Amino acid sequence: MAARCRINLIMQVAGHTFLITGSGSGLGAATARLLASNGAHVMIADVNDEAGQQVAAQIGPAAVFAKTDVTDEAQVKAAIDLAIGRFGRLDGIVSCAGILGAARIAGKTGPHDLPLFARVVSVNLIGTFNVLRLSAAAMTLNPPGDDGERGVIINTSSVAAFEGQIGQAAYAASKGGVASLTLPAARELARFGIRVVAIAPGVFDTAMMSAAPNEVRESLVEQIPFPPRPGRPEEFARLVHEIIENRLLNGSVIRLDGALRMGPK
């Protein structure tokens, strides 16, 4: 009897190329460092020139930086082209770029500012979709690997998508859109062998969270059952690593929150 061909059940991080938006700091920077330390090539894509270049310099030859506004089609295309030109192909993306925008729908100074709502949705949802659509198109050109896989897309949602608090209308709506995008995108891109997964982080120790008022941060941390502390960016990065290498993870939104279920405020 002929020997059965063995299929590699994982997409190896080592030797593959990943574009990471928002990787000048926080979750994205931690993800870039972890993937590079495990043998990946990383495209540092961030709107902050100085921060992005610093992360790329720290990582070394395995990293390249491109200033990237995720809402700008030309800049995202340029980052993808640079990654492919430098490393030969694009195997996956991790979308971490995002902004906050706290305001009440009917506040003391009047109704919610409409441009603020539009800006948060533009960056968090439309920007995420912009990166997804352009990177997916590039990855369809990859030769298929084991199981016919050509790539993986990991987006960042939030627990606010499910338990948005008072004052989080814009942020919760944008992150809810990212969560809802996951399954239809996974279903559509399955024919190309491209997986789509979203992570919904809880409270993490990042610059974005540091920008929130002290009372808000303290209130959120008090609601985390265990461990009773903010998540560390490295813990987010470890989940990204697992998603990349576990091919059966597809079409799901994975909460990473220490069992946090946020109250109204």
N, C-alpha and C positions, 0 to 999 in steps of 0.2 A: 504494500500500500504506500502510495506517495506520501512524503512528509507534508503535514499541513503547514501552510504559510502562517507565520506568526505576525499578528497585527499589533503594532505599538498602540497601547490604549491611551497614551497621553500625548499632548502637544508639548514637546520639551520647551522650557523657557530658554535654555541655552541655545545660542546660535540663531535665534529668531529676533525679529525687529518689532518694537512696539512704540507707537506714538502716544504720548501722555500729555493731555492738556491740563493746564493749571499746575504744571510740575515745577514751577519756581518756588513753591512752598507747600507746606501742609501735607495733605493726603497724596497729592501728585508727586511731590519731591520724594517722599518716603517710598512710594511705589517705584519710581525711577531708580532709586538707589538699590532697592532690594532686587529688582529684575536684573540690573546690571551686575550686581554682585553674584548673581547666579548664571552669568554668561550671556545675557541678552544684550542686544544693541537697543538704545533708547533715544527717541526723538523728544527732546525737551521743548514743549510748545507752551508758551506763556506770554501774556500781554506785557509783563514786566521784564524789560530788557535785562536790567542789572541782576535781578533775582534768578532769572532763567540761565543767564550766562554763568553765574556763580555755581549753580547746581551742575551744569554741564562740565565746568572746569573741575569740580570736585570728583566727578565720576571718571573723567579722563577720556581716552580714545573711543570708548564704547558709547559715548554720548555726543549728540550734536544739538545745537539750539537754534530755534527759529522763533522770532517774535510773532505771536499768533493771537489775533482776536478771533474767537470762535464764531462770531457772527459775520465775519468777513470771508466770503467765498474764495477770493484770490489768495488771502493769507493762509487759509487752511489748505488749499491746493498746493501752495508753495511749500508748506511744511511737509506734506505727503511726498511731493516730488523730491524734496531734499533728502528725506529718509530713504526713499528708494534709490536715489542716485548715490548716496553714501554707502548704504548697506545692502543694496541689491534687491530688496523687496520689503513689503509691509505685511506683517503677520497678525497684528492686532492693535487695538487702541484701548486706552483707558481714559475716559472723559471725566476729569475732576474739576474743570473750570466752572466757577459759579460765584454768585454774589447773593448777599442778603438784601433785605428791603422791608424793614418793619414799619407798618403804619396801620392804623385802624380804618375800617371801611367808612365809619361815620365818627370822626374824632372831634376834639375840642375846637380845632381850627377849620373844620369843614370836612367834605368828603375826601376819601382816599385820592391821592395825587395820581392821575391817570398815566402820565409819563413814567412815574416810578414803577407802577404795575407793569407797563409795557417793557421797561428796561429789564426788570427781573425775569420776566418770561422770555425776553429776547435772548439773554445770555444763558439762562439755565436750561431752557427747553429748546428754543429754536437753534441756539448755538450747539447744543448737544446733537440735535438732529442734523445740522449742517455737517458736523464732523463725521457722524455716522454714515450719511449718504455718500459723502465723497470718499471716505476710507473704504466703505463696502465696495464701491465701484472699482477701486484700485485692487482690492483683494480678490475680486472675481477673476482677475487675470493670473493669479498664482496657480502654478501646477498643483493639483490635489495631492494631499498626503494620505496617511492612513485614514480609513473611513471616509475618504473624499474630502477631508477638512482643508479649507483654504484660509481660515482666519477666525478671530474671536473679537467681539466688541463688548466692552464692559463700561457701562454708564453708571453715573452716581445719582441716585435718587436721594431720599431722606425719610426718616420716620415721620417727618412733617407731612409727607404725602398721605399718611393714614390718620395722624392725630395732630393736624395743624392747630396751632394755638391762636388765641386772640392776638391780632396784630400781624399774623403770618399769612394773610390771604394771598398775597403775591407769591411768596416763597413756596407755600404749600401747593398752590395751583401749578407752579412751574415744576416742582418735583413730582407732583401727582401725574403730570403729563409724561415725565420721564419714565415713571413706573408703568403707565398704561401703554407706552410705546414698546415696551420690552417684548411682549408676546407676539404682536403682529409683525414686528421686525424679525423676530426669530423664525416665525413661520414662513415669511416671504424669502428670507435669505438662506433658508435650509437647503434649497435646491442648488445653491452654490457651495455648500459646506461651510457656511459662516455662522457661528453661534452668536447669540446676543443675550447678555445677562446684565442685571442691574444690582447694585449694592445700595441698600438703604441704611446709611449710618445713623447712629444716635448722636449723643453728645461726644464730640472729639476735641482733643486739645490742639486746636489749630488757631491760626491768626484770625480766621473768620469768627470763631467762637470768642476769642479774646476781645473782639470788637463789640460784643454784646455787653450791656450793662451788668455790673457785678451781681445785682439781685436776680437777674434773669439766669445767669450762669449757675449761681448757687441753687436756685429753685430747681433747675433741670437736673443737676447732679444729685440733689436730694431725692429725686424720683427714680433713680437707677437702683434696682434691687441688688444686683451683683454682677461684676464687682462694683462697689459704690464709688466710682471715679469716672472721669472722662476716658473715652477710648484713646489709645495712642495711635498716631499715624502708621506706625509699623504694623499694628494689628490689622488695619485696613489693607496694607500692602500684602500681608500674608494671605489674606482671603483672595486678593487679586491673583496671586501666584497659584493658589489652589484652583481657582476657576479656569485659568489658562491651561493647567495640566489635567484637569478632570473633564473629559470631553462630554460626559453625560449631563453636565451643568449647562442648561440651555433654556431660554424662555422664562426664567424665574427672576423674581425680585427677592434678594436675600437680605434680611435684616441683620444688622451688626450693632447691637444696642444694649447688651447686658440686661435684657428683659424690660427695658424702658418702655412705658406707655405714657405719653405725655398728657398732663392734665390741661384744662382750658387755658391756664396761664401759670 
